[in-house]
Amino acid sequence: MFRTAPRMAGFVFRENRVPYYQRLFQKHDGKRQWYKTERSNYIMYPYLVSVYGLGIATTYAMVRMVFGHKTFFGKE
C-alpha cells in the first residue's frame, strides 16, 4: 500500500569509515576532539567568531543601556 523510496546506489557499496574515524579520534596527539579533522577549521572558526562576537556586542549594548546613554535608540 505504501511505497518506499528506492535505495540510492551511492550508499549501498560505500566503504566503512568507522575504523578510520575511530583511530583518528582515539589518537593521543594533543589536539582537541573538535580540531582533529581537516574540516574542523571551517566549522569552528565561524562558530567562535559568532559566539564571542555576539557576546561582545551584547555586553556593549547592556553597558550602554545601564549607564543611560540617551542616543542608544536614535533619540536625543
C-alpha positions, 0 to 999 in steps of 0.5 A: 500500500505504501511505497518506499523510496528506492535505495540510492546506489551511492550508499549501498557499496560505500566503504566503512569509515568507522575504523578510520574515524575511530583511530583518528579520534582515539589518537593521543596527539594533543589536539582537541576532539573538535580540531582533529579533522581537516574540516574542523577549521571551517566549522569552528572558526565561524562558530567562535567568531559568532559566539564571542562576537555576539557576546561582545556586542551584547555586553556593549549594548547592556553597558550602554543601556545601564549607564543611560546613554540617551542616543542608544535608540536614535533619540536625543 
